[in-house]
Amino acid sequence: MLKMFAALIFVAFFSHNAMADEAGLKKAIEAAYPKVNVEKITKTPYGGLYEVFLDGQIVYTDEKFSFLIAEGRLIEPKTKRNITAERLEDLTRVDFSKLPLDRAVKVVRGNGSRKLVVFSDPDCPFCKRLEQKELINMTDITVYTFLYPLEQLHPDAANKSKAIWCAPDRAKAWMDWVLNNQLVKGSTSCETPIDSLAELGKKLGVASTPTLIFADGKRMLGAYPAKEIENALNNASGKK
């Protein structure tokens, strides 16, 4: 369904009856796209546009729902601010205090004062790149890795996740795997949080790995450069 929105730039398809209120607009969108989850609708100060947050993305329409603008960015000309990006960051912010950190593989460097959660698939090449190229030299950081195998892409990722979680030293097992491609040997029959983390990821809209979540709730998707991760860590911890 998201692919349909990605291909839809300006499509007229609905009646011209006025639906100025958000509730009516939400009802109309859901009637046209019953599989889409409309999370929030907000009227913008720009040309009568309504911001529609659905399935983790922002699209725009008018009060009559006579068109949709998807895969576009709303830019404020005077300041050059990317309004869409700012709003998407706010709408996808996570309550870090409610994350189940006891279900994570915990790696501490230095004093561990800066906190970072990463949803990571053991067989995801970008997850390994994140560890090998970007996180490896960071200090004073605690990284909580939620093992998040995407089995449709990586059929053996769940088995690797179980092996790492069931290891006597999970942090060592994780680092040995992502840095040296050495998988720990041993039992994989212990109780793991993998299924519950899959549900958590679904609830938070985590669809790809690595997904990074900072202490202030901001998220990043992908193996961002170390400098950008450092900036986000410092902003989240109140450092300049």
C-alpha positions as CSV (number, residue, x, y, z in Angstrom):
1,M,0.0,0.0,0.0
2,L,2.9,2.4,0.7
3,K,4.2,1.8,-2.8
4,M,0.9,3.0,-4.1
5,F,1.4,6.3,-2.1
6,A,5.0,6.6,-3.3
7,A,3.8,6.5,-6.9
8,L,0.9,8.9,-6.3
9,I,2.0,12.5,-6.6
10,F,-1.2,14.4,-7.6
11,V,-4.3,12.3,-8.1
12,A,-7.9,13.4,-8.1
13,F,-10.3,10.7,-7.2
14,F,-12.8,11.7,-4.6
15,S,-16.0,13.8,-4.3
16,H,-15.9,17.5,-3.8
17,N,-18.1,17.6,-0.7
18,A,-16.4,19.7,2.0
19,M,-14.8,17.8,4.8
20,A,-12.9,20.5,6.7
21,D,-12.8,18.7,10.0
22,E,-10.0,16.2,10.7
23,A,-12.4,13.4,11.8
24,G,-14.3,13.6,8.5
25,L,-11.0,13.6,6.5
26,K,-9.7,10.6,8.4
27,K,-12.9,8.7,7.7
28,A,-12.7,9.5,4.0
29,I,-9.0,8.4,3.7
30,E,-9.7,5.2,5.6
31,A,-12.7,4.5,3.4
32,A,-10.6,4.9,0.2
33,Y,-7.6,3.0,1.7
34,P,-8.9,0.5,4.3
35,K,-5.5,-1.1,4.8
36,V,-3.8,2.2,5.8
37,N,-3.4,3.3,9.4
38,V,-4.1,7.0,9.7
39,E,-2.4,8.0,12.9
40,K,-2.9,11.8,12.9
41,I,-4.2,14.7,10.8
42,T,-3.1,18.3,11.3
43,K,-4.0,21.3,9.3
44,T,-0.9,23.2,8.2
45,P,-0.6,27.0,7.7
46,Y,0.4,26.5,4.1
47,G,-2.2,26.8,1.3
48,G,-5.0,24.9,3.0
49,L,-2.9,21.7,3.2
50,Y,-3.6,19.0,5.7
51,E,-0.7,16.9,7.0
52,V,-1.6,13.2,7.2
53,F,0.7,10.9,9.2
54,L,0.1,7.3,8.1
55,D,2.1,4.2,8.2
56,G,5.2,6.0,9.3
57,Q,5.1,8.7,6.6
58,I,3.6,12.1,5.9
59,V,1.4,12.9,2.9
60,Y,-0.6,16.0,2.2
61,T,-4.2,16.6,1.0
62,D,-6.8,19.3,1.0
63,E,-10.0,19.6,3.0
64,K,-12.0,17.9,0.2
65,F,-9.6,15.0,-0.2
66,S,-9.4,15.8,-3.9
67,F,-5.7,15.0,-4.2
68,L,-2.7,13.5,-2.3
69,I,0.9,14.7,-2.4
70,A,3.2,11.8,-1.4
71,E,7.0,11.5,-1.3
72,G,7.2,15.3,-1.3
73,R,8.8,17.7,1.1
74,L,7.2,20.9,2.4
75,I,9.9,23.6,2.5
76,E,9.6,27.0,4.1
77,P,11.2,29.3,1.5
78,K,12.5,32.1,3.7
79,T,14.3,29.9,6.3
80,K,14.9,26.8,4.0
81,R,13.5,24.7,6.8
82,N,12.4,21.2,5.8
83,I,9.0,21.2,7.5
84,T,8.2,17.7,6.6
85,A,11.4,16.3,8.0
86,E,11.0,18.2,11.3
87,R,7.4,17.0,11.7
88,L,8.3,13.4,10.8
89,E,11.0,13.5,13.5
90,D,8.5,14.7,16.0
91,L,5.8,12.2,15.1
92,T,8.1,9.2,15.2
93,R,9.8,10.2,18.4
94,V,10.1,7.3,20.9
95,D,9.7,7.4,24.7
96,F,13.1,6.0,25.6
97,S,12.2,5.5,29.2
98,K,9.7,2.8,28.2
99,L,12.0,0.7,26.1
100,P,12.8,-2.7,27.7
101,L,16.5,-2.3,28.0
102,D,16.8,-5.6,30.0
103,R,16.0,-7.4,26.7
104,A,19.0,-5.8,24.9
105,V,22.6,-6.9,24.4
106,K,24.4,-4.2,26.4
107,V,27.8,-3.0,25.4
108,V,29.5,-0.3,27.5
109,R,32.4,1.9,26.4
110,G,34.1,4.4,28.6
111,N,31.8,5.7,31.3
112,G,28.7,4.7,29.3
113,S,27.0,8.0,30.0
114,R,25.4,8.4,26.5
115,K,22.7,6.0,25.7
116,L,21.8,4.5,22.3
117,V,19.3,1.7,21.3
118,V,19.9,-0.1,18.0
119,F,17.4,-2.5,16.4
120,S,19.8,-4.8,14.6
121,D,19.7,-7.9,12.4
122,P,22.8,-10.2,12.7
123,D,22.8,-10.8,9.0
124,C,22.2,-7.2,8.0
125,P,25.3,-5.8,6.2
126,F,24.5,-2.2,7.2
127,C,24.3,-3.3,10.8
128,K,27.8,-4.7,10.7
129,R,29.0,-1.6,8.9
130,L,27.5,0.5,11.7
131,E,29.4,-1.4,14.3
132,Q,32.6,-1.8,12.4
133,K,32.9,1.8,10.9
134,E,30.9,4.1,13.0
135,L,30.4,2.9,16.6
136,I,33.7,1.1,17.1
137,N,35.7,4.2,18.1
138,M,33.1,6.0,20.2
139,T,33.7,6.4,23.9
140,D,31.4,7.1,26.9
141,I,28.5,5.3,25.3
142,T,26.2,2.5,26.2
143,V,24.8,0.7,23.2
144,Y,21.7,-1.5,23.8
145,T,21.2,-3.8,20.8
146,F,17.7,-5.3,20.3
147,L,18.2,-8.4,18.2
148,Y,15.7,-7.9,15.4
149,P,16.0,-10.6,12.7
150,L,14.2,-9.8,9.5
151,E,13.7,-13.4,8.5
152,Q,12.1,-12.6,5.1
153,L,15.5,-11.1,4.1
154,H,17.8,-13.2,6.2
155,P,16.4,-16.7,6.9
156,D,19.2,-17.7,9.4
157,A,19.2,-14.4,11.3
158,A,16.8,-15.7,14.0
159,N,19.1,-18.7,14.7
160,K,22.1,-16.4,15.0
161,S,20.1,-14.1,17.3
162,K,19.3,-17.0,19.6
163,A,22.9,-18.2,19.7
164,I,24.1,-14.7,20.7
165,W,21.4,-14.2,23.3
166,C,22.0,-17.7,24.9
167,A,25.8,-17.1,25.1
168,P,27.3,-16.8,28.6
169,D,28.7,-13.4,27.6
170,R,26.2,-11.8,25.2
171,A,28.2,-8.6,24.6
172,K,31.3,-10.6,23.6
173,A,29.2,-12.9,21.4
174,W,27.7,-9.9,19.6
175,M,30.9,-8.1,19.1
176,D,32.7,-11.3,17.9
177,W,30.0,-11.7,15.3
178,V,29.6,-8.2,14.0
179,L,33.4,-7.4,14.0
180,N,35.0,-10.8,13.2
181,N,32.2,-12.9,11.8
182,Q,32.7,-15.5,14.5
183,L,29.5,-16.9,15.8
184,V,29.4,-18.3,19.3
185,K,28.9,-22.0,19.7
186,G,26.5,-23.5,22.2
187,S,22.9,-24.0,23.1
188,T,20.2,-22.0,21.4
189,S,17.4,-23.4,23.5
190,C,17.3,-20.7,26.2
191,E,14.4,-18.3,26.6
192,T,14.9,-15.3,24.3
193,P,13.2,-11.9,24.0
194,I,13.2,-12.1,20.1
195,D,9.5,-12.5,19.7
196,S,8.6,-9.8,22.1
197,L,11.1,-7.5,20.4
198,A,9.5,-8.2,17.1
199,E,6.2,-7.0,18.5
200,L,7.9,-3.9,20.0
201,G,9.4,-3.1,16.6
202,K,6.1,-3.5,14.9
203,K,4.5,-1.2,17.4
204,L,7.2,1.4,16.9
205,G,7.1,1.1,13.1
206,V,10.6,-0.4,12.8
207,A,10.7,-1.7,9.3
208,S,14.5,-1.8,8.5
209,T,17.8,-2.3,10.3
210,P,19.7,-0.7,11.7
211,T,17.3,1.6,13.4
212,L,18.9,3.9,16.0
213,I,17.0,5.5,18.9
214,F,18.5,8.1,21.1
215,A,17.8,9.1,24.7
216,D,15.7,12.1,23.6
217,G,13.5,9.8,21.4
218,K,15.0,10.8,18.1
219,R,15.5,7.9,15.6
220,M,17.8,7.4,12.7
221,L,17.4,4.8,10.0
222,G,20.6,3.3,8.6
223,A,24.4,3.3,9.2
224,Y,24.8,7.0,9.6
225,P,28.3,8.5,9.7
226,A,29.9,8.6,13.2
227,K,29.9,12.4,13.2
228,E,26.2,12.6,12.8
229,I,25.6,9.9,15.5
230,E,27.9,11.8,17.8
231,N,25.9,15.0,17.3
232,A,22.7,13.2,18.0
233,L,24.1,11.6,21.1
234,N,25.4,14.9,22.4
235,N,22.1,16.6,21.7
236,A,20.2,13.9,23.4
237,S,22.3,14.1,26.6
238,G,22.3,17.9,26.6
239,K,26.0,18.3,25.7
240,K,27.2,20.9,23.2
